[in-house]
Amino acid sequence: MSTPYTLRPLVAADHEATAHLLHRSLVQWYQSRLGQGSRFGTSHEPFRLFPAVYAELDPGQAVAACDPASGELLGVCFVHPRKTHVAVGIVATAPAAQGRGLARAMLTPVIAQARRDQLPVRLVSSLLNLDSFSLYSRLGFVPHTLYQDLALAVPATGLPGTAPTGATRVRLVTDPSAAARLAALEHELHGLHREPDYAFFLRNQVGDWRVAVLEDAHGALTGFLVASHHPSCVMLGPGVARDEAAAAALLWSALDAMRGASPVFLVPCTAASLIQQCYAWGARNVELHAAQSLGPVPPSRGLSFPTFLPESG
Ligand SMILES: CC(C)(COP(=O)(O)OP(=O)(O)OC[C@H]1O[C@@H](n2cnc3c(N)ncnc32)[C@H](O)[C@@H]1OP(=O)(O)O)[C@@H](O)C(=O)NCCC(=O)NCCS
């Protein structure tokens, strides 16, 4: 059965309905398939942060699918066009409208525009969620990097053991002019350019962000890591590091600043030593994600820490 819908840009008047839709669709999907609906809480209120962040970061880019008769919001798809690629996420369809082509319909014009602009489309999708994996796979997306989602309840007394080498050199930056330097490192390591995202985090006007950098003895940037301290989303990333040692120093510092909280972060599955270090700090696996691309994936060096807010595959 097909659901009639109209597509239009998401507007500020949709934000409350968007928060409800994100909460409802995630709870319903994870509860009905995995018995894990409770991980998204009982209230839509924390989900208000998502449309607020995305409207500030990429105004006018999100796609809304609506019931043509009632105007009810049936689906949302967030889009982050950058000069090297187009990032997509979150995509969500109202429970009653799922499985009827709505998500494909929202993504189709986004993919068509990316093709016209000759840009790859990138996202990070849960490997526990076969509906979303299949949706992207049918549209031609190919997984290229696997990530472990780790959750770590940081003790009030701090992480066990000693700080990794380099942790004392990690420092916070707040000047928006640092965005270009961060973007240049990510471009060098992963071929992606995301300066607007870093300028957004450094402005720190919507959400609650900390941006930490690590430099070597000569002052060259070896990595950076953004942390969301907003109670609606306690998460580390995005970030990049030249090697696992730099990544460990950045992670340790970000976690130490979250004593008493339980942040989630994504670590590339190939970062074997770093993952063992995270377990030693008390991290637990909570999900698996695959970075997927529709279009060429530039060669990658070092590590990346993707996030869902904003999607940074
Ligand atoms: C993931 C989600 C957005 C999909 O939305 P939807 O509107 O139901 O998706 P669609 O009906 O457009 O497309 C689903 C596609 O996956 C295909 N599919 C689903 N399960 C499949 C499977 N096991 N094997 C192969 N294909 C499968 C469907 O056939 C369809 O492809 P088609 O259009 O080529 O026929 C929806 O389930 C949802 O909102 N989930 C909760 C929120 C969420 O988890 N979002 C993703 C992470 S942010």
The ligand as a MOL file (V3000), in Angstrom:
LIG
                    3D

  0  0  0     0  0            999 V3000
M  V30 BEGIN CTAB
M  V30 COUNTS 48 50 0 0 0
M  V30 BEGIN ATOM
M  V30 1 C 14.9500 3.3000 8.4460 0
M  V30 2 C 13.6680 4.0020 8.0700 0
M  V30 3 C 13.9500 5.4930 7.9440 0
M  V30 4 C 13.2070 3.4660 6.7030 0
M  V30 5 O 12.1100 4.2860 6.2880 0
M  V30 6 P 10.9500 3.7330 5.3470 0
M  V30 7 O 10.1470 4.9060 4.8890 0
M  V30 8 O 10.2360 2.6390 6.0310 0
M  V30 9 O 11.8250 3.1480 4.1570 0
M  V30 10 P 11.3800 2.8620 2.6620 0
M  V30 11 O 10.0440 2.1860 2.6800 0
M  V30 12 O 11.4870 4.0660 1.8030 0
M  V30 13 O 12.5610 1.9420 2.1340 0
M  V30 14 C 12.9560 0.8010 2.7540 0
M  V30 15 C 13.7450 0.0200 1.7170 0
M  V30 16 O 14.4610 -1.0010 2.3460 0
M  V30 17 C 14.0770 -2.2360 1.7310 0
M  V30 18 N 14.2270 -3.2640 2.7680 0
M  V30 19 C 13.7520 -3.2610 4.0340 0
M  V30 20 N 14.1620 -4.3780 4.6680 0
M  V30 21 C 14.9160 -5.0670 3.7650 0
M  V30 22 C 15.6390 -6.2720 3.8270 0
M  V30 23 N 15.6590 -7.0230 4.9370 0
M  V30 24 N 16.3280 -6.6480 2.7240 0
M  V30 25 C 16.3360 -5.9130 1.6060 0
M  V30 26 N 15.6560 -4.7590 1.4850 0
M  V30 27 C 14.9450 -4.3550 2.5520 0
M  V30 28 C 12.6700 -2.0180 1.2480 0
M  V30 29 O 12.3090 -2.9370 0.2290 0
M  V30 30 C 12.8130 -0.6170 0.6930 0
M  V30 31 O 13.4940 -0.5940 -0.5250 0
M  V30 32 P 12.7420 -0.2560 -1.9200 0
M  V30 33 O 12.2430 1.1660 -1.7880 0
M  V30 34 O 13.7840 -0.4030 -2.9610 0
M  V30 35 O 11.6340 -1.2720 -2.0150 0
M  V30 36 C 12.5190 3.7050 9.0870 0
M  V30 37 O 12.4980 2.3300 9.3750 0
M  V30 38 C 12.6860 4.4570 10.3940 0
M  V30 39 O 12.2470 5.5940 10.5060 0
M  V30 40 N 13.3030 3.8000 11.4200 0
M  V30 41 C 13.4590 4.4430 12.7200 0
M  V30 42 C 14.4540 5.5940 12.6470 0
M  V30 43 C 15.7980 5.0820 12.1980 0
M  V30 44 O 16.2850 4.0730 12.6730 0
M  V30 45 N 16.4110 5.7940 11.2350 0
M  V30 46 C 17.6820 5.3950 10.6680 0
M  V30 47 C 18.8390 5.7540 11.5030 0
M  V30 48 S 19.0280 7.4650 11.7710 0
M  V30 END ATOM
M  V30 BEGIN BOND
M  V30 1 1 1 2
M  V30 2 1 2 3
M  V30 3 1 2 4
M  V30 4 1 2 36
M  V30 5 1 4 5
M  V30 6 1 5 6
M  V30 7 2 6 7
M  V30 8 1 6 8
M  V30 9 1 6 9
M  V30 10 1 9 10
M  V30 11 2 10 11
M  V30 12 1 10 12
M  V30 13 1 10 13
M  V30 14 1 13 14
M  V30 15 1 14 15
M  V30 16 1 15 16
M  V30 17 1 15 30
M  V30 18 1 16 17
M  V30 19 1 17 18
M  V30 20 1 17 28
M  V30 21 1 18 19
M  V30 22 1 18 27
M  V30 23 2 19 20
M  V30 24 1 20 21
M  V30 25 1 21 22
M  V30 26 2 21 27
M  V30 27 1 22 23
M  V30 28 2 22 24
M  V30 29 1 24 25
M  V30 30 2 25 26
M  V30 31 1 26 27
M  V30 32 1 28 29
M  V30 33 1 28 30
M  V30 34 1 30 31
M  V30 35 1 31 32
M  V30 36 2 32 33
M  V30 37 1 32 34
M  V30 38 1 32 35
M  V30 39 1 36 37
M  V30 40 1 36 38
M  V30 41 2 38 39
M  V30 42 1 38 40
M  V30 43 1 40 41
M  V30 44 1 41 42
M  V30 45 1 42 43
M  V30 46 2 43 44
M  V30 47 1 43 45
M  V30 48 1 45 46
M  V30 49 1 46 47
M  V30 50 1 47 48
M  V30 END BOND
M  V30 END CTAB
M  END
